[in-house]
């Protein structure tokens, strides 16, 4: 007698309960609210950053006059004309020269100044506010002060150098001295600002690390290079990148140093942004000016990426050293 096995009865899945309107709204709020919170930034960036960038590229593809407006479509001819212009490469040389003369001393002094302000000083608030005071001063006032100080006839700097036998330095006519003056203006205005940013990062370093290092016999210099600098590396990268972007876009200081000419009688301190300004408002060629803007944008992005990769490589090299030391042990 054979018995047949009957299949088990099919189990029906439980019926899904319909969500109420309040539950659906709560679920939608959990998914969409984070994007809504950050949307104002992207909306403002699209209106004030992305659209002008794209529109500038559109202008660079046309023969665009300042007063007459849009002309014929010329493609990449504006870019090739700018790259073939010797004044453009002269402005690039001046920009990088002033940038190197300002960025390296500026960051070095800012780190040292932040380290001093991080110590136990009396009247800390007063010293921190005094460091930030040059940043508050307008660029016009800074240019007037330094123009009088570096006056070739009776300026304070030439009178001081005359005591050491150095006479007749042409701060406006010679290329390198003019770069030194503009870099000095930039350093005087921005060093304190960067020092306060680095100071905030130094104060976030746990004090237990310094106490432990001091008990092990490490001096102040050793603690600074072994604890402080590695701990503030992300902030250092941020300051380097922002200083690079600002240094390659310098305009106010060279423009106000000699208001008559656009970068000197022989363009000896004409930066790229000053060359762009001359192309747009003196030569009245918006197409080539837009091409200069896009070339400068690409150069800044390239330099920023190089700085980031170098900083990242240094950081990874420092983290690999302790691992190798542990493996040897």
BALOBA-1460 file (C-alpha; in Angstrom, 3 decimals):
// residues 329
<rec num="1" residu="x" x="0.000" y="0.000" z="0.000"/>
<rec num="2" residu="x" x="1.574" y="3.212" z="-1.124"/>
<rec num="3" residu="x" x="1.064" y="6.490" z="0.593"/>
<rec num="4" residu="x" x="1.353" y="9.773" z="-1.234"/>
<rec num="5" residu="x" x="2.830" y="12.738" z="0.548"/>
<rec num="6" residu="x" x="0.758" y="15.795" z="0.226"/>
<rec num="7" residu="x" x="2.636" y="19.070" z="-0.214"/>
<rec num="8" residu="x" x="2.340" y="21.397" z="2.710"/>
<rec num="9" residu="x" x="-0.238" y="24.064" z="2.288"/>
<rec num="10" residu="x" x="1.146" y="27.295" z="0.861"/>
<rec num="11" residu="x" x="1.739" y="29.894" z="3.494"/>
<rec num="12" residu="x" x="0.422" y="33.185" z="2.460"/>
<rec num="13" residu="x" x="2.680" y="36.118" z="3.272"/>
<rec num="14" residu="x" x="1.199" y="38.481" z="5.769"/>
<rec num="15" residu="x" x="-0.588" y="41.330" z="4.181"/>
<rec num="16" residu="x" x="1.385" y="44.527" z="4.237"/>
<rec num="17" residu="x" x="-0.059" y="47.213" z="6.297"/>
<rec num="18" residu="x" x="-0.639" y="50.412" z="4.511"/>
<rec num="19" residu="x" x="1.456" y="53.226" z="5.886"/>
<rec num="20" residu="x" x="-0.327" y="56.238" z="7.102"/>
<rec num="21" residu="x" x="0.376" y="59.637" z="5.679"/>
<rec num="22" residu="x" x="2.369" y="60.598" z="8.766"/>
<rec num="23" residu="x" x="4.545" y="57.473" z="8.481"/>
<rec num="24" residu="x" x="5.191" y="58.087" z="4.770"/>
<rec num="25" residu="x" x="6.071" y="61.690" z="5.488"/>
<rec num="26" residu="x" x="8.454" y="60.628" z="8.255"/>
<rec num="27" residu="x" x="10.201" y="58.119" z="5.973"/>
<rec num="28" residu="x" x="10.487" y="60.674" z="3.186"/>
<rec num="29" residu="x" x="11.809" y="63.219" z="5.673"/>
<rec num="30" residu="x" x="14.541" y="60.813" z="6.835"/>
<rec num="31" residu="x" x="15.694" y="60.252" z="3.240"/>
<rec num="32" residu="x" x="15.370" y="63.737" z="1.795"/>
<rec num="33" residu="x" x="16.080" y="66.082" z="4.690"/>
<rec num="34" residu="x" x="19.911" y="65.658" z="4.610"/>
<rec num="35" residu="x" x="19.944" y="66.671" z="0.944"/>
<rec num="36" residu="x" x="17.670" y="69.622" z="1.647"/>
<rec num="37" residu="x" x="19.948" y="70.831" z="4.435"/>
<rec num="38" residu="x" x="23.002" y="70.921" z="2.164"/>
<rec num="39" residu="x" x="21.138" y="72.119" z="-0.928"/>
<rec num="40" residu="x" x="21.558" y="75.884" z="-0.211"/>
<rec num="41" residu="x" x="25.322" y="75.551" z="-0.598"/>
<rec num="42" residu="x" x="25.042" y="73.798" z="-3.962"/>
<rec num="43" residu="x" x="22.385" y="76.229" z="-5.183"/>
<rec num="44" residu="x" x="24.528" y="79.235" z="-4.274"/>
<rec num="45" residu="x" x="27.597" y="77.560" z="-5.761"/>
<rec num="46" residu="x" x="25.724" y="76.907" z="-9.011"/>
<rec num="47" residu="x" x="24.578" y="80.535" z="-9.211"/>
<rec num="48" residu="x" x="27.766" y="82.299" z="-8.082"/>
<rec num="49" residu="x" x="30.456" y="79.792" z="-9.041"/>
<rec num="50" residu="x" x="29.540" y="77.208" z="-11.628"/>
<rec num="51" residu="x" x="27.451" y="79.410" z="-13.926"/>
<rec num="52" residu="x" x="30.065" y="82.225" z="-14.153"/>
<rec num="53" residu="x" x="32.743" y="79.607" z="-14.799"/>
<rec num="54" residu="x" x="30.817" y="78.036" z="-17.668"/>
<rec num="55" residu="x" x="29.737" y="81.403" z="-19.041"/>
<rec num="56" residu="x" x="33.356" y="82.587" z="-19.003"/>
<rec num="57" residu="x" x="34.304" y="79.571" z="-21.102"/>
<rec num="58" residu="x" x="31.499" y="80.454" z="-23.527"/>
<rec num="59" residu="x" x="32.831" y="84.013" z="-23.775"/>
<rec num="60" residu="x" x="36.363" y="82.704" z="-24.402"/>
<rec num="61" residu="x" x="35.128" y="80.942" z="-27.548"/>
<rec num="62" residu="x" x="33.927" y="84.191" z="-29.150"/>
<rec num="63" residu="x" x="35.339" y="87.459" z="-30.387"/>
<rec num="64" residu="x" x="33.794" y="89.406" z="-27.510"/>
<rec num="65" residu="x" x="34.220" y="93.181" z="-27.246"/>
<rec num="66" residu="x" x="33.764" y="94.953" z="-23.939"/>
<rec num="67" residu="x" x="31.289" y="97.522" z="-25.297"/>
<rec num="68" residu="x" x="30.004" y="95.943" z="-28.515"/>
<rec num="69" residu="x" x="29.296" y="92.566" z="-26.930"/>
<rec num="70" residu="x" x="29.319" y="89.127" z="-28.515"/>
<rec num="71" residu="x" x="30.929" y="88.720" z="-31.906"/>
<rec num="72" residu="x" x="31.820" y="85.788" z="-34.152"/>
<rec num="73" residu="x" x="32.554" y="82.291" z="-32.880"/>
<rec num="74" residu="x" x="36.331" y="81.765" z="-33.001"/>
<rec num="75" residu="x" x="36.734" y="78.484" z="-31.122"/>
<rec num="76" residu="x" x="40.097" y="78.111" z="-29.391"/>
<rec num="77" residu="x" x="41.762" y="80.990" z="-31.241"/>
<rec num="78" residu="x" x="41.677" y="83.182" z="-28.132"/>
<rec num="79" residu="x" x="43.579" y="80.512" z="-26.180"/>
<rec num="80" residu="x" x="46.226" y="80.110" z="-28.885"/>
<rec num="81" residu="x" x="46.603" y="83.897" z="-29.171"/>
<rec num="82" residu="x" x="47.075" y="84.263" z="-25.425"/>
<rec num="83" residu="x" x="49.582" y="81.405" z="-25.258"/>
<rec num="84" residu="x" x="51.548" y="83.041" z="-28.095"/>
<rec num="85" residu="x" x="51.597" y="86.412" z="-26.309"/>
<rec num="86" residu="x" x="54.884" y="87.126" z="-24.554"/>
<rec num="87" residu="x" x="53.167" y="89.404" z="-22.059"/>
<rec num="88" residu="x" x="51.156" y="86.434" z="-20.780"/>
<rec num="89" residu="x" x="54.284" y="84.413" z="-20.006"/>
<rec num="90" residu="x" x="55.872" y="87.483" z="-18.453"/>
<rec num="91" residu="x" x="52.849" y="87.786" z="-16.162"/>
<rec num="92" residu="x" x="53.111" y="84.085" z="-15.283"/>
<rec num="93" residu="x" x="56.762" y="84.522" z="-14.341"/>
<rec num="94" residu="x" x="55.938" y="87.537" z="-12.181"/>
<rec num="95" residu="x" x="53.037" y="85.704" z="-10.529"/>
<rec num="96" residu="x" x="55.073" y="82.646" z="-9.559"/>
<rec num="97" residu="x" x="58.020" y="84.778" z="-8.472"/>
<rec num="98" residu="x" x="55.869" y="86.873" z="-6.132"/>
<rec num="99" residu="x" x="54.059" y="83.727" z="-4.995"/>
<rec num="100" residu="x" x="57.277" y="81.969" z="-3.974"/>
<rec num="101" residu="x" x="58.651" y="85.095" z="-2.288"/>
<rec num="102" residu="x" x="55.449" y="85.442" z="-0.273"/>
<rec num="103" residu="x" x="54.165" y="81.913" z="0.384"/>
<rec num="104" residu="x" x="57.311" y="80.262" z="1.775"/>
<rec num="105" residu="x" x="58.265" y="83.010" z="4.293"/>
<rec num="106" residu="x" x="54.602" y="83.570" z="5.122"/>
<rec num="107" residu="x" x="53.917" y="79.960" z="6.100"/>
<rec num="108" residu="x" x="57.222" y="79.645" z="7.955"/>
<rec num="109" residu="x" x="56.632" y="82.763" z="10.046"/>
<rec num="110" residu="x" x="52.972" y="81.821" z="10.580"/>
<rec num="111" residu="x" x="53.941" y="78.426" z="12.037"/>
<rec num="112" residu="x" x="56.552" y="79.964" z="14.337"/>
<rec num="113" residu="x" x="54.195" y="82.748" z="15.379"/>
<rec num="114" residu="x" x="51.440" y="80.248" z="16.162"/>
<rec num="115" residu="x" x="53.885" y="78.199" z="18.229"/>
<rec num="116" residu="x" x="54.811" y="81.283" z="20.265"/>
<rec num="117" residu="x" x="51.159" y="82.211" z="20.816"/>
<rec num="118" residu="x" x="50.462" y="78.646" z="21.924"/>
<rec num="119" residu="x" x="52.726" y="79.102" z="24.932"/>
<rec num="120" residu="x" x="51.652" y="80.365" z="28.342"/>
<rec num="121" residu="x" x="51.758" y="84.097" z="27.708"/>
<rec num="122" residu="x" x="50.234" y="86.968" z="29.580"/>
<rec num="123" residu="x" x="47.458" y="88.871" z="27.801"/>
<rec num="124" residu="x" x="46.905" y="86.126" z="25.212"/>
<rec num="125" residu="x" x="43.855" y="87.828" z="23.740"/>
<rec num="126" residu="x" x="45.771" y="91.062" z="23.201"/>
<rec num="127" residu="x" x="48.590" y="89.351" z="21.328"/>
<rec num="128" residu="x" x="46.209" y="87.343" z="19.172"/>
<rec num="129" residu="x" x="44.208" y="90.422" z="18.255"/>
<rec num="130" residu="x" x="47.386" y="92.357" z="17.482"/>
<rec num="131" residu="x" x="48.510" y="89.575" z="15.147"/>
<rec num="132" residu="x" x="45.198" y="89.811" z="13.278"/>
<rec num="133" residu="x" x="45.334" y="93.620" z="13.034"/>
<rec num="134" residu="x" x="47.208" y="93.746" z="9.666"/>
<rec num="135" residu="x" x="44.473" y="91.612" z="8.097"/>
<rec num="136" residu="x" x="41.851" y="94.197" z="9.093"/>
<rec num="137" residu="x" x="43.699" y="97.034" z="7.364"/>
<rec num="138" residu="x" x="42.425" y="97.688" z="3.839"/>
<rec num="139" residu="x" x="44.752" y="96.905" z="0.893"/>
<rec num="140" residu="x" x="44.683" y="100.583" z="-0.139"/>
<rec num="141" residu="x" x="46.133" y="101.641" z="3.212"/>
<rec num="142" residu="x" x="48.719" y="98.856" z="3.029"/>
<rec num="143" residu="x" x="49.793" y="99.981" z="-0.449"/>
<rec num="144" residu="x" x="50.108" y="103.605" z="0.663"/>
<rec num="145" residu="x" x="52.193" y="102.668" z="3.693"/>
<rec num="146" residu="x" x="54.583" y="100.412" z="1.820"/>
<rec num="147" residu="x" x="54.821" y="102.760" z="-1.173"/>
<rec num="148" residu="x" x="56.107" y="105.472" z="1.158"/>
<rec num="149" residu="x" x="58.419" y="103.073" z="2.963"/>
<rec num="150" residu="x" x="59.952" y="101.824" z="-0.304"/>
<rec num="151" residu="x" x="60.101" y="105.236" z="-1.954"/>
<rec num="152" residu="x" x="63.245" y="105.482" z="-4.060"/>
<rec num="153" residu="x" x="63.989" y="109.092" z="-3.100"/>
<rec num="154" residu="x" x="63.440" y="109.465" z="0.635"/>
<rec num="155" residu="x" x="61.863" y="106.200" z="1.688"/>
<rec num="156" residu="x" x="62.515" y="104.630" z="5.069"/>
<rec num="157" residu="x" x="64.009" y="101.435" z="3.632"/>
<rec num="158" residu="x" x="66.486" y="103.195" z="1.334"/>
<rec num="159" residu="x" x="67.559" y="105.494" z="4.160"/>
<rec num="160" residu="x" x="68.111" y="102.489" z="6.381"/>
<rec num="161" residu="x" x="70.059" y="100.587" z="3.717"/>
<rec num="162" residu="x" x="72.173" y="103.688" z="3.089"/>
<rec num="163" residu="x" x="73.701" y="103.211" z="6.538"/>
<rec num="164" residu="x" x="75.181" y="99.927" z="5.300"/>
<rec num="165" residu="x" x="76.471" y="101.297" z="2.002"/>
<rec num="166" residu="x" x="73.532" y="100.171" z="-0.147"/>
<rec num="167" residu="x" x="72.230" y="103.143" z="-2.107"/>
<rec num="168" residu="x" x="69.733" y="103.795" z="-4.852"/>
<rec num="169" residu="x" x="67.620" y="100.612" z="-4.883"/>
<rec num="170" residu="x" x="64.931" y="100.984" z="-7.574"/>
<rec num="171" residu="x" x="61.989" y="99.304" z="-5.920"/>
<rec num="172" residu="x" x="59.573" y="100.089" z="-8.773"/>
<rec num="173" residu="x" x="61.778" y="99.932" z="-11.875"/>
<rec num="174" residu="x" x="63.734" y="96.735" z="-11.203"/>
<rec num="175" residu="x" x="62.015" y="93.366" z="-11.414"/>
<rec num="176" residu="x" x="63.271" y="91.529" z="-8.349"/>
<rec num="177" residu="x" x="63.054" y="94.477" z="-5.903"/>
<rec num="178" residu="x" x="59.484" y="95.171" z="-7.015"/>
<rec num="179" residu="x" x="58.601" y="91.524" z="-6.410"/>
<rec num="180" residu="x" x="60.122" y="91.762" z="-2.935"/>
<rec num="181" residu="x" x="58.002" y="94.818" z="-2.100"/>
<rec num="182" residu="x" x="54.752" y="93.209" z="-3.263"/>
<rec num="183" residu="x" x="55.590" y="89.949" z="-1.475"/>
<rec num="184" residu="x" x="56.300" y="91.951" z="1.694"/>
<rec num="185" residu="x" x="52.860" y="93.564" z="1.481"/>
<rec num="186" residu="x" x="51.225" y="90.160" z="1.066"/>
<rec num="187" residu="x" x="53.188" y="88.675" z="3.961"/>
<rec num="188" residu="x" x="52.431" y="91.588" z="6.281"/>
<rec num="189" residu="x" x="48.706" y="91.274" z="5.628"/>
<rec num="190" residu="x" x="48.196" y="87.493" z="5.635"/>
<rec num="191" residu="x" x="50.782" y="86.042" z="8.033"/>
<rec num="192" residu="x" x="48.737" y="86.781" z="11.157"/>
<rec num="193" residu="x" x="45.579" y="85.358" z="9.613"/>
<rec num="194" residu="x" x="47.275" y="82.040" z="8.809"/>
<rec num="195" residu="x" x="48.959" y="82.039" z="12.218"/>
<rec num="196" residu="x" x="45.580" y="82.103" z="13.984"/>
<rec num="197" residu="x" x="44.315" y="79.186" z="11.876"/>
<rec num="198" residu="x" x="47.415" y="77.161" z="12.769"/>
<rec num="199" residu="x" x="47.097" y="78.249" z="16.405"/>
<rec num="200" residu="x" x="43.586" y="76.798" z="16.551"/>
<rec num="201" residu="x" x="44.973" y="73.481" z="15.264"/>
<rec num="202" residu="x" x="47.828" y="73.533" z="17.798"/>
<rec num="203" residu="x" x="45.445" y="74.077" z="20.679"/>
<rec num="204" residu="x" x="43.530" y="70.943" z="19.651"/>
<rec num="205" residu="x" x="46.628" y="68.777" z="20.197"/>
<rec num="206" residu="x" x="46.267" y="66.815" z="23.488"/>
<rec num="207" residu="x" x="48.534" y="68.246" z="26.177"/>
<rec num="208" residu="x" x="49.201" y="64.748" z="27.509"/>
<rec num="209" residu="x" x="51.461" y="64.130" z="24.518"/>
<rec num="210" residu="x" x="53.656" y="67.097" z="25.440"/>
<rec num="211" residu="x" x="53.793" y="66.058" z="29.090"/>
<rec num="212" residu="x" x="54.747" y="62.489" z="28.208"/>
<rec num="213" residu="x" x="57.431" y="63.680" z="25.808"/>
<rec num="214" residu="x" x="58.799" y="66.096" z="28.421"/>
<rec num="215" residu="x" x="59.018" y="63.273" z="30.983"/>
<rec num="216" residu="x" x="60.947" y="61.209" z="28.432"/>
<rec num="217" residu="x" x="63.471" y="64.029" z="28.106"/>
<rec num="218" residu="x" x="62.341" y="65.629" z="24.833"/>
<rec num="219" residu="x" x="63.105" y="69.322" z="24.577"/>
<rec num="220" residu="x" x="60.876" y="72.079" z="23.222"/>
<rec num="221" residu="x" x="62.329" y="71.853" z="19.704"/>
<rec num="222" residu="x" x="61.989" y="68.076" z="19.663"/>
<rec num="223" residu="x" x="58.382" y="68.270" z="20.842"/>
<rec num="224" residu="x" x="57.614" y="70.863" z="18.173"/>
<rec num="225" residu="x" x="58.915" y="68.773" z="15.270"/>
<rec num="226" residu="x" x="57.784" y="65.377" z="16.588"/>
<rec num="227" residu="x" x="54.361" y="66.239" z="18.038"/>
<rec num="228" residu="x" x="53.132" y="69.653" z="16.924"/>
<rec num="229" residu="x" x="53.874" y="69.569" z="13.216"/>
<rec num="230" residu="x" x="52.601" y="65.992" z="12.589"/>
<rec num="231" residu="x" x="49.433" y="66.750" z="14.572"/>
<rec num="232" residu="x" x="48.548" y="69.869" z="12.589"/>
<rec num="233" residu="x" x="49.352" y="68.379" z="9.162"/>
<rec num="234" residu="x" x="45.721" y="68.512" z="7.855"/>
<rec num="235" residu="x" x="45.491" y="72.184" z="8.786"/>
<rec num="236" residu="x" x="48.874" y="72.821" z="7.191"/>
<rec num="237" residu="x" x="47.633" y="71.264" z="3.948"/>
<rec num="238" residu="x" x="44.546" y="73.481" z="4.084"/>
<rec num="239" residu="x" x="46.635" y="76.621" z="4.648"/>
<rec num="240" residu="x" x="49.058" y="75.681" z="1.849"/>
<rec num="241" residu="x" x="46.251" y="75.112" z="-0.651"/>
<rec num="242" residu="x" x="44.408" y="78.334" z="0.253"/>
<rec num="243" residu="x" x="47.666" y="80.298" z="0.155"/>
<rec num="244" residu="x" x="48.400" y="78.834" z="-3.270"/>
<rec num="245" residu="x" x="44.989" y="79.835" z="-4.611"/>
<rec num="246" residu="x" x="45.264" y="83.346" z="-3.174"/>
<rec num="247" residu="x" x="48.901" y="83.800" z="-4.181"/>
<rec num="248" residu="x" x="48.278" y="82.940" z="-7.826"/>
<rec num="249" residu="x" x="45.330" y="85.345" z="-7.948"/>
<rec num="250" residu="x" x="47.156" y="88.365" z="-6.549"/>
<rec num="251" residu="x" x="45.823" y="91.639" z="-7.941"/>
<rec num="252" residu="x" x="45.295" y="94.400" z="-5.359"/>
<rec num="253" residu="x" x="48.900" y="94.777" z="-4.188"/>
<rec num="254" residu="x" x="50.588" y="95.154" z="-7.633"/>
<rec num="255" residu="x" x="47.706" y="97.291" z="-8.916"/>
<rec num="256" residu="x" x="47.921" y="99.731" z="-6.003"/>
<rec num="257" residu="x" x="51.727" y="99.723" z="-5.877"/>
<rec num="258" residu="x" x="51.757" y="101.666" z="-9.160"/>
<rec num="259" residu="x" x="48.247" y="102.969" z="-9.957"/>
<rec num="260" residu="x" x="49.375" y="104.699" z="-13.163"/>
<rec num="261" residu="x" x="50.582" y="101.636" z="-15.075"/>
<rec num="262" residu="x" x="49.228" y="98.111" z="-15.145"/>
<rec num="263" residu="x" x="52.219" y="96.430" z="-13.553"/>
<rec num="264" residu="x" x="55.075" y="98.848" z="-14.105"/>
<rec num="265" residu="x" x="56.470" y="100.780" z="-17.031"/>
<rec num="266" residu="x" x="58.054" y="97.602" z="-18.416"/>
<rec num="267" residu="x" x="55.518" y="95.171" z="-16.906"/>
<rec num="268" residu="x" x="58.144" y="94.152" z="-14.390"/>
<rec num="269" residu="x" x="55.556" y="93.220" z="-11.727"/>
<rec num="270" residu="x" x="52.451" y="92.642" z="-13.841"/>
<rec num="271" residu="x" x="50.731" y="89.521" z="-12.520"/>
<rec num="272" residu="x" x="48.405" y="87.277" z="-14.509"/>
<rec num="273" residu="x" x="45.238" y="88.730" z="-12.979"/>
<rec num="274" residu="x" x="46.558" y="92.223" z="-13.696"/>
<rec num="275" residu="x" x="47.235" y="91.143" z="-17.280"/>
<rec num="276" residu="x" x="43.661" y="89.827" z="-17.427"/>
<rec num="277" residu="x" x="42.356" y="93.178" z="-16.173"/>
<rec num="278" residu="x" x="44.368" y="95.021" z="-18.809"/>
<rec num="279" residu="x" x="43.109" y="92.706" z="-21.542"/>
<rec num="280" residu="x" x="39.471" y="93.183" z="-20.510"/>
<rec num="281" residu="x" x="39.250" y="96.886" z="-19.655"/>
<rec num="282" residu="x" x="42.119" y="98.559" z="-21.498"/>
<rec num="283" residu="x" x="42.341" y="96.451" z="-24.642"/>
<rec num="284" residu="x" x="38.562" y="95.798" z="-24.372"/>
<rec num="285" residu="x" x="38.864" y="92.187" z="-25.457"/>
<rec num="286" residu="x" x="36.626" y="90.090" z="-23.249"/>
<rec num="287" residu="x" x="37.214" y="86.944" z="-25.298"/>
<rec num="288" residu="x" x="40.957" y="86.836" z="-24.649"/>
<rec num="289" residu="x" x="40.438" y="87.962" z="-21.043"/>
<rec num="290" residu="x" x="38.094" y="85.014" z="-20.501"/>
<rec num="291" residu="x" x="40.695" y="82.714" z="-22.058"/>
<rec num="292" residu="x" x="43.290" y="84.062" z="-19.612"/>
<rec num="293" residu="x" x="40.865" y="83.428" z="-16.744"/>
<rec num="294" residu="x" x="40.383" y="79.811" z="-17.802"/>
<rec num="295" residu="x" x="44.104" y="79.228" z="-18.262"/>
<rec num="296" residu="x" x="44.748" y="80.633" z="-14.802"/>
<rec num="297" residu="x" x="41.983" y="78.430" z="-13.405"/>
<rec num="298" residu="x" x="43.577" y="75.304" z="-14.906"/>
<rec num="299" residu="x" x="47.020" y="76.313" z="-13.620"/>
<rec num="300" residu="x" x="45.671" y="76.854" z="-10.095"/>
<rec num="301" residu="x" x="43.941" y="73.460" z="-10.164"/>
<rec num="302" residu="x" x="47.147" y="71.804" z="-11.391"/>
<rec num="303" residu="x" x="49.303" y="73.447" z="-8.717"/>
<rec num="304" residu="x" x="46.722" y="72.621" z="-6.046"/>
<rec num="305" residu="x" x="46.654" y="68.949" z="-7.066"/>
<rec num="306" residu="x" x="50.474" y="68.817" z="-7.016"/>
<rec num="307" residu="x" x="50.539" y="70.352" z="-3.530"/>
<rec num="308" residu="x" x="47.933" y="67.864" z="-2.324"/>
<rec num="309" residu="x" x="49.805" y="64.857" z="-3.745"/>
<rec num="310" residu="x" x="53.116" y="66.000" z="-2.270"/>
<rec num="311" residu="x" x="51.530" y="66.586" z="1.144"/>
<rec num="312" residu="x" x="49.764" y="63.214" z="1.000"/>
<rec num="313" residu="x" x="52.999" y="61.454" z="0.049"/>
<rec num="314" residu="x" x="54.836" y="63.059" z="2.960"/>
<rec num="315" residu="x" x="52.038" y="62.041" z="5.326"/>
<rec num="316" residu="x" x="52.035" y="58.414" z="4.143"/>
<rec num="317" residu="x" x="55.834" y="58.275" z="4.368"/>
<rec num="318" residu="x" x="55.693" y="59.419" z="7.989"/>
<rec num="319" residu="x" x="53.079" y="56.787" z="8.881"/>
<rec num="320" residu="x" x="55.099" y="53.967" z="7.288"/>
<rec num="321" residu="x" x="58.226" y="54.692" z="9.338"/>
<rec num="322" residu="x" x="56.809" y="53.574" z="12.716"/>
<rec num="323" residu="x" x="55.405" y="50.373" z="11.131"/>
<rec num="324" residu="x" x="58.808" y="49.450" z="9.715"/>
<rec num="325" residu="x" x="60.403" y="50.160" z="13.066"/>
<rec num="326" residu="x" x="57.900" y="47.892" z="14.830"/>
<rec num="327" residu="x" x="58.423" y="45.077" z="12.334"/>
<rec num="328" residu="x" x="62.202" y="45.202" z="12.906"/>
<rec num="329" residu="x" x="61.639" y="44.901" z="16.622"/>
